[in-house]
Amino acid sequence: MNKNELHATWVESQLRDAQWQTSSESSGGTNCVQIAFLDQGVVALRDSKNPDKAPHLFTDSEYTAFIGGIIRGELRRG
């Protein structure tokens, strides 16, 4: 699956019906990242403070690599 070739109507429909998940570690769900697992192996990631802004879309494997980088500490500043 190439996420860059997803039809805009499909993406809009998926995002409209998405079940967004917020970390249980967040402060009331208003200051964190949210994810939604869409069909066709697509993962959407958005800022909870700006839910109307277009989310970043990842394939399952890209999302797994992203989370792995976080766990390994590869995405820390400096």
N, C-alpha and C positions, 0 to 999 in steps of 0.2 A: 504494500500500500504506500502510495506517495501522497503525503498529506498536502503537498502543494497543488495537487490536482483534484482536491475535493471540491465538489460543486457548492457554490455559495449558499444556495437554497437549503441543501442538506445541512451545512454547518449552522445556519441560522436556526433551523428546526431543532437540531441537536442541542444547541445552546439554550434555546427557549425552554426545552423540557429537561435540561440538565439538573441533576441532583448534586448541588455543590456541597463539598465537605470542608469543614474547617477544623483545624487542629484543636484537640481538647486542651492544649496548652495556651491557646489564645485568650486575650482578655475580652471576653464577651463577643468574640467573632468579628471585631471591628478593626483590628490592626494586624492583619496577617495575610497569608497566601491561602487561597482556596483552590481545590481541584475538583474536577468532574471527569468521570470515566465515561466517554462517549462510545457509540458503536464503532465498528470497524477498527478497533485498536487505537483509538485516538484519545489522548488525555488533554484536557483544557486546564490551564493554570491562570488565575487572575488575582489581582490585588483586591482584598475585601473593601478597601476604602474607595475604590473606583470600579464598582461592579458593572457599570455600563460601558467601560472601555473594553475594546476587543481583547480577549484572552490570548495567551500564547498557546499554540497547539503543538503537541509532541506525539510521536508514535510511541507505542508501548516501550520499545527498546530505547528510544531517546530519553523517555521519562525514567526508566530504570537506571540508565547511565547518569542522569542528572542527580537522582536520589543517592546513587552510589558515591558520587563526587561529594555530596553534602556529608554523608556518613564518614567518608575518609578524610574530611577536612580540607579537600582540595579547593573549595570555593570561598575560603576565608580571605578577607582583605589583609594584605601585607603579611 
